[in-house]
Amino acid sequence: MRRRTIKAAVFKDIQKIVYREDYPKPIIGPDDVLVKVYYCGICGSDITNFKYRMYQVPLVMGHEISGEVAEIGENVSELKVGEKVVCFTVSLDPSKGVLRGLGTFQDGGFAEFVKAPKEWVFKIPQKITMKEAVLIETFALAHRAFKLSQIKAEERVLIFGGGSVGLTILKALKIHKDPNYIVVVEPEEFLRKKAIEMGATDAVAPRRAKIKKTIKSLGEPTFIFDCVGNQETLSDSIFLIKRGGTIVLEGIHKGSIPFPFFMINSKEVTLKGCLGHDSEDILTAIDTITNNEVDAHQIISEMVSLKDIQNVFEKYTKPGERDFVKILLEI
């Protein structure tokens, strides 16, 4: 019997994604769910993989997925065909000795259908639209960062990076933590304006003298969320953080960088890494979007078709002024 085929965008090599209409449709096992993809967000980690090829190829990327249940395995009783769902990698609960991850170690959501283990598929309330649902994964990252950092209310916060992760952390802080101030550090003027629109106290270009001047009257930050993760932002974070403060590293960097270790000692800084999320983080993110005013249009700038994926990724990587936050693929 001939296997059915689907439309998919296949990452082949550095800066090369190929749109296909003859990609094999996933075959689910007894504990799997097949999800018909409606939307899939493009994440910064997808862009990093596009630039440097961090995983094995060929690969269908994409891990910010919303859609509906198309098929269920024989051991799946928690879900029904036709239900609205999101599916995200529960990266902090991996199977023993096996590397798994949608869009990283197995095919993800840049396709008409995606196969996922049942524990990675979450029902969403009817009041959340399919577009809004794509943002749940990034809000889960924010909640993970809050949990790890143990941030309380009324802190002084600096965010490096005004892309989708930085702006989502900004929004989640405004909803849950009521900080004394939030200053966003971002090179792109469009994203700085977006940060102000979403409630940042200020948004400045990434020049240390400018940042110091901005926070002089506000007080040194007690928490810094580094959503960039390069040598400059990490060095600036350690330099700017208040003695005894906490830095949370959300940005992903490939390779090694020189690091001012002594300042960690001398300022008694806590440095926390953050990558991925667990089921609790995802469920908390679903509640956040369900029960609070989250305007998806503030973060989702545009939607494009799957066949235009190569051009979209090139848009993320080409030099010049940026005029968008997040782009969704409409499958």
Stockholm file with secondary structure:
# STOCKHOLM 1.0

chainA/1-331         MRRRTIKAAVFKDIQKIVYREDYPKPIIGPDDVLVKVYYCGICGSDITNFKYRMYQVPLVMGHEISGEVAEIGENVSELKVGEKVVCFTVSLDPSKGVLRGLGTFQDGGFAEFVKAPKEWVFKIPQKITMKEAVLIETFALAHRAFKLSQIKAEERVLIFGGGSVGLTILKALKIHKDPNYIVVVEPEEFLRKKAIEMGATDAVAPRRAKIKKTIKSLGEPTFIFDCVGNQETLSDSIFLIKRGGTIVLEGIHKGSIPFPFFMINSKEVTLKGCLGHDSEDILTAIDTITNNEVDAHQIISEMVSLKDIQNVFEKYTKPGERDFVKILLEI
#=GR chainA/1-331 SS CCCCEEEEEEEEETTEEEEEEEEECCCCCTTEEEEEEEEEECCHHHHHHHHHCCSCSSBCCCCEEEEEEEEECTTCCSCCTTCEEEECCCTTSCCTTCCCCBTTTBCCSSBSEEEEEGGGEEECCTTSCHHHHHTHHHHHHHHHHHHHHTCCSSCEEEEECCSHHHHHHHHHHHHHTCCSEEEEECSCHHHHHHHHHTTCSEEECSCHHHHHHHHHTTCCCSEEEESSCSHHHHHHHHHHSCTTCEEEECSCCSSCCCCCHHHHHHTTCEEEECCCCCHHHHHHHHHHHHHSCCCGGGTEEEEEEGGGHHHHHHHHHSSSCCCCSEEEEEC
#=GC SS_cons         CCCCEEEEEEEEETTEEEEEEEEECCCCCTTEEEEEEEEEECCHHHHHHHHHCCSCSSBCCCCEEEEEEEEECTTCCSCCTTCEEEECCCTTSCCTTCCCCBTTTBCCSSBSEEEEEGGGEEECCTTSCHHHHHTHHHHHHHHHHHHHHTCCSSCEEEEECCSHHHHHHHHHHHHHTCCSEEEEECSCHHHHHHHHHTTCSEEECSCHHHHHHHHHTTCCCSEEEESSCSHHHHHHHHHHSCTTCEEEECSCCSSCCCCCHHHHHHTTCEEEECCCCCHHHHHHHHHHHHHSCCCGGGTEEEEEEGGGHHHHHHHHHSSSCCCCSEEEEEC
//
